[in-house]
Amino acid sequence: MKSRSPREVAELLKDHLIHPSEAAEILEDGEPSEIAASLAGLDEADAADVIEHLDLSVQRDLVDFIPRGHMARVIERMAPDARADLIKELPEEVAHGILPLVAQAERVDIARLVSYEEGTAGSVMTTEYAVVNADDTVSAAREELRRQAPGEETGYYVYVIDSDRNLIGIVSLRQLLLARPQQRIEEIAQRDCVSVNAKDDQETLGDIFSRYELPSVPVVDDTGRMVGRITADDVIDVVEEEADEDIYHLGAAGRPINYLRSGVLRIARERITWLLILVATGLITSSLLQHYRGYLLAEGGIVLVCFIPLLMGSGGNAGSQTTAVIIRGLSTGEIEMRDVWRVIFKEMQVGLMVGLALGMCAGVRALLVGRDQGGSPIRLGLTVGLTMIGTVALAKTLGGALPILFKKIHLDPALMSAPFISSIVDVLTVIGYFALVRVIYF
C-alpha cells in the first residue's frame, strides 16, 4: 500500500476504496502541497476524515496549501476534539484568519474545548454525545435519539441528564429497545456510572478505562453538569502520547516531535536544554575532583583514579534501573503517593543487597590492583568496596524516591530521567568516595 502515489490515493478515496487512516499513512510522507492536491477533489467530510488521521505537525503545514474558506468547511466536519487540537497547533495569526469563516456553533465549541488546560480530561474530550432527560418517557427518549442521531455519535450508551444538564446516569440502547414505551427514563437508568472531571489529569484516563472496561466515559464540570465524553480511541491516543513523553524524558531528549519532518535546528533545540543541565552537573563533578586533587597527587593516590569511572557508572546504572521501574509503576497506578516510604525502604534493602555483591567484586579487584601498584591494598580494597555498597544503595533509594517526589509537586516523574539520576549520583559518589579515602586510605 505504501507504494501508491498521491494521485492513486486520491482516486481510491473518491471511490471509498481505502480507509482514511491508510490514506493518511501514505500521504503523510509527501510534501504538504502534494497532500493538499490529493485532497482537493474530495468533499469536506471525506477530507476531514483523512486530515484527522494525519500527524498534527502535518496538519499544521497543510493549512497553508488549502484555501481558507475550504479549510473552514473541513474544520466544521472534523470531530470536535480533533479540530480543537488543530486550532491549538496553528500559529495565532493563521487561526485568527480561519476561525471567523467557521460556522458560529462550531466556533463556540472550539473556543470551549481550547479553553481547557493541556493535559486535562477536558482537553481530549469530544462534545459529540447523545443525551436524554431523566423525566422523559422511553417513547419520548427514542424520538429524541432519532433527532440527535444524525449529528451525534450515540455509541452503546446514552447519557441521562436532568433539566440543568447534571449527569444522572446512563441507559443502554438495549434497555431503551426493551423497556415499555411509557416507562420513565429515571426508572431504567443506571445511576452509578463512572465519570471524570474536565480538570482531571489525562494520565488517569488509561487506568479508568482499563479498570472498568468502558467504551466511553462522561466528562462533567465542577457542578456535575455534563460537558462532554471521552471515548476509548481518545484514551489510546492519550496513552500513546504519555508513553512518547516518558520515553523522550527518560532519554533527556526534550519533547516528542515528528523526527523525519523536523529540521535539524528544532531537534537540536529540543535536546540541548537537558544536555546543558547535565553538563552543568558534570562540571560540579569536575570541580569536586579538582577539590580533591591533593589526594590524587599524594603518594599512592594515583591508583584511586582508576576506580572513579567504575563507581560512578555502577551508581548511575543502579539508579536508572530503579527509576525506570518506579516511573512505570506510577504510570500504571501500581505505585501511589502513599507508597513512598514502602518504596524507599524496599529499594534501600535491594540496594544494600546488590551493593554488597558488587562491592565485594570491586573490593577484590581494588585489592589486586593495590598489590600490583604497591601502597596499601587492603585499605584500597576496603575503600572501593564500601564506596560501591554505599553508592548503589543510595542510587537505588534516590531512584525510588525522586520520581514520587516529582509527582508530588505535580511534575512528570519521567523528568527524573536516567541521565539526570546518573548525574546526581555521580556527584554524591565522588563526595562519598573521597570521604572514605580520607578516613580509610590515608
Helices and strands as residue ranges (DSSP letters): H 6-14, H 20-27, H 32-39, H 44-52, H 56-62, G 63-65, H 68-77, H 80-89, H 92-98, G 99-101, H 104-114, G 121-123, E 131-133, H 138-148, E 157-161, E 167-172, H 173-178, H 185-188, E 196-197, G 202-204, H 205-212, E 216-220, E 226-231, H 232-250, H 264-291, H 293-297, G 302-307, H 308-332, G 337-339, H 340-373, H 377-408, G 413-415, H 418-436, I 437-441
